[in-house]
């Protein structure tokens, strides 16, 4: 037989690599597994259970050392008159669901996408999807380009415009330090009504499905975040369709998919640059020859 | 050698494929379903233990505690003093009674919440103790208070000065006062042609033998208590009519709507003043359909062939004296109309039985 033993083993060794790159394209290889392997944490926010007490806002401020007020002042419901957005000093806000007449509220914060557009857009790698599920920010790496703010489909990252010398991008960190200690995020711990459930993503999707099945009259049959933007670590259940109302209508493709496919495609195996330079070299060479003539 | 390499490579490829197939934790259908092939139409599920409520209503209200202190999870707020007596009394007004809160009560002593809802619940499908407490309370409290103030249950004190749970001065285990049922309710409706609707609430209860929960199906605190009636959920036109439509046919507006308040229904107006025991009957016991008009004869409803021996005349309210009790029914009563009584078979002086009864009237 012409193939030697060594060649055969080489082929065998490359087989799994080849098939794995076949099964998943570039970026999802890294994060897609995070979602299913069980180590990625998620939170299921059930807006039908949210009572609008805003204690999660207090707990978030308290944990992140943000400017905070007395806990009793958070009972003020006048803030529900307007739809608020997370800011540099508020990583999470509770809003009234505007399309409903009765006072039904929903908590907004960073969704911790499985394929975060902010992390893809960040040119210095200051934003990173951690294995635990959190999308974290490293202020030491950040150069303040604010591409992440443009990239985020949920308009979450906020910029410290008032801090002239050392401005930072601010957003919910999923309490990554608490997560690493085996604790729940501060907001989840605080919620009196347990409107938020903390667990692994696969478990929570099962919980959400069983809730929708048991109370079909109570829920709109959709888990926001299961597939939106390629999936998010924060999942939402609600009595209304959140797509296009409280949250944007997004396709199931990860936001960075298009840009990353183009960019990674161009440099794949270094073939296109080599081809380009070979072409240029050939062109130059042929021109050189003509000049000589 | 080649054979060994081929065998090894075959095994490694198999192992590689196997690693991709998730065959961990095969679900056992029989754990939840009773039949072999459940479908969306026939789920055939095992009864959920959550709904085992056979026990709770066997207990008397007085067995329950007067005041309960919820102090297991006090962290940011003070413990809650819960007036169990008043709440138990309130829920006894509804259909579910104790089950309204104690949704899982297997035989034996009624279980406290913390037996199932643990502080750090591992089961994601079951709320923890904090969630269980709050969901139980806030469900009703928010309905009538329209707010989410923590201090309506938790005392507004500094964390440094803990509340003495034995101090019962500010809370008295009161029973819910007896509900006064209204007799007549007059509604002014937006129906211009005939805006007044008179609802004889008392008569409905009496004539139809109704319990509160027969009509007030979702009997919650918010039905009566509302801190701000303007914020109360307005019922839709359909919902308003639904409560009447269940019995009355919604084909004739003037049945309920009129220009002025309507008098309560009186059977005498229809030519038959009902006396005991017929006055105690619900309408449908004689009128099987609203159109049915029973004849004024005993045998129209009563299938028993009554004779002097098997009929207890006392049940009509008239105890016949000894002299008359030996006569057959037809001596005094007409064959066709039992209610017509005459004396002229024996007495020829034209006497009237109403003026001179044949016995003693009983109070029934």
Contacts between the chains, C-beta under 8 A, distances in Angstrom:
chain1	res1	chain2	res2	distance
A	1	B	2	7.1
A	5	B	1	7.7
A	5	B	5	6.6
A	8	B	5	6.5
A	8	B	9	7.6
A	12	B	9	5.5
A	12	B	12	7.0
A	15	B	13	7.3
A	15	B	16	7.8
A	16	B	16	5.8
A	19	B	16	8.0
A	49	B	135	7.0
A	51	B	134	7.9
A	51	B	138	5.5
A	51	B	142	6.3
A	51	B	148	4.6
A	52	B	148	5.6
A	53	B	148	4.4
A	53	B	150	6.7
A	55	B	76	7.9
A	55	B	150	7.7
A	71	B	76	6.6
A	72	B	150	7.7
A	72	B	151	6.9
A	72	B	156	7.2
A	75	B	147	7.3
A	75	B	148	6.7
A	75	B	149	5.3
A	75	B	150	6.9
A	75	B	151	8.0
A	77	B	147	7.1
A	77	B	148	7.6
A	102	B	233	7.1
A	103	B	146	7.6
A	190	B	76	7.7
A	191	B	131	7.9
A	192	B	130	6.2
A	192	B	131	7.7
A	192	B	134	4.4
A	192	B	138	7.9
A	192	B	150	7.5
A	193	B	131	6.0
A	193	B	134	4.6
A	193	B	135	5.8
A	193	B	138	6.2
A	194	B	127	5.1
A	194	B	128	6.0
A	194	B	130	6.3
A	194	B	131	2.8
A	194	B	134	7.4
A	194	B	135	7.4
A	197	B	124	5.5
A	199	B	124	4.9
A	203	B	124	5.7
A	204	B	124	6.9
A	207	B	124	5.0
A	207	B	125	5.6
A	210	B	125	6.4
